Amino acid sequence: MKLIKQSLSMLCLLALTTTAFAQTHEVLMKNRGAGGPMVYEPDYLAIQPGDTVKFIRKHKSHNAASIAELSPAGYPGFVGKIDEEIEVKYDKPGFYGIKCTPHYAQGMVMLIKVGDATLPDSYRTFKAPGIADKRFQDIYTRIEKQ
């Protein structure tokens, strides 16, 4: 009985410790930034499972929404409301594409890497609309150089 109590105590402590190390990363939604007009800053994040990303509105008319074609299989996705700051927790390793719905073709996109993941080949062949495709290709190139 004592061994069971000790084991349960250790499991609870481990669960609390894992949660304590989870981080919240901030992403700014901007009309203009270092990368030009209509950007997320940063446009690429590498985080750990259990971390949260907080999308912060710096200018009006932006949102954050997942891109189904650039998400792991089975991911339910999310769509934030226009002008809404939203927090999204990422538990499953993989790559997650994010867009601003009204400014997608203008290139307002970003990529989030969660955990130890390899960029799927299908991401490279996916064609995002307008300037978004070039911005994603630039992000992929930066990832490959790391």
N, C-alpha and C positions, 0 to 999 in steps of 0.2 A: 504494500500500500504506500509506503514511504517513497519507493522508487517511482510509482505512478505520479505522486504529487510533485516530486522533483522534476520529472519529465514534463509535466504540464506547466510547471513554473518556467522551465527553460523555453518551452515553445511560446509561451506568452511574452517572455522577455525578448525572444528573437523577433516576434511579430512587431512588437513596439519599437525595437531597434531599427528594423527595416523601414518602418513608417517614418521614424525620426530622421532618417537620412534622405528621404524624398525631398526634391527641390521644386521650387516654382520658378519658371523661366519667363521673363517678360518679352513680348514681341510688340513693337509699336506699329500701328496702322497709320500710314502717312501719305499725304498728297505728294510730297517731295522729300527725298532723302539722298543719301550718298550715292545710291544706285540709280538715281533719276526720279522721274515722276511715278506716282502710284506704286508704292513699295511697302513691304514689311521690313522692319529692321529688328533683328537680323533676318535675312532671307533663308538661312540654313541654321538648324540647331541639331546637335548631337546630344541626346539626353539618355537617362536610364529608365528602365521600366519602373513605374510608380510615380514618376515625375509629372508635374502639371505645367502646362503652358498657358499663360494668361495673355490674351490678346487685348491690347490697350488702344483705345481710340485717341489719336492725336489730332485728327481732323474729321469733319463730318462726312457722311455718306459711305462709310466702309463697314465691312463685316469680315468674319472669318468663317469659312466653310470647307469641309473636306472634299476631296476630289476622288470619286469612287474608283476610277481607273488607276489612280496612284495611291492606293491603300491596300493593306494586306487583305487577303481573302477572308470574308466573314465580318469585316469591320463594319459596324452599323453606320458610321459616319455621324456628322453633325452639321448644322447650319445655324450660325449665329444671326441674330437680327441686325439690321442696319443700325449703326451707331451704338451697338451693344458691346460692352466689354464682357468677354466670356473666358471662362477657365475650362480647359480640357485636360483630363488626366489620361496618360498613355501607359497602359499596362503591358501590352503585347509588343515584343520586338518586331521591328520592320521599319519601312519607310512610309511616310504619310505626306501626301501632297495637299497643300492648302491654297485656297483662292479667296479673293474678295469678289463676291458674285457680280456686282455691277462693273468692276474694273478688271475682270479676268483677261479679256482680250487685250487690254492695255498693259498687261504684264504684271499685275499685282498678285504674285504667287510666292510661295516658299515651300521648303521641304524640311521635314523633321525626321531624323534618324533616331529610333528608339533601340537601345541595347546593341548587342553584337549582331548586326544585320548586314547583308550584302545587297547592293542595289540590284533589283531584278532587271533582266534584259528588256522586259516589256515596258519599263519606264522610258528607256531610251527611244523606243519605237513609237510610243504614244505621241500623238500630235496635239498639243494644246493650241487653242486659238490665238491668232495674232502674235503679239510680242511675248506672250506667256511662254511659247515654245522655246524661243531663244533664251529667255531667262532660265528656264529649267535646264536647257543644254549647258549653259554657263555654270549652273550649280553642280551638275553631274561632273563636269570637267574639274571643278575645284575639289570635289570629293575624291576623284581618282588620283589627284596629286598629293593627297594626304598620306 
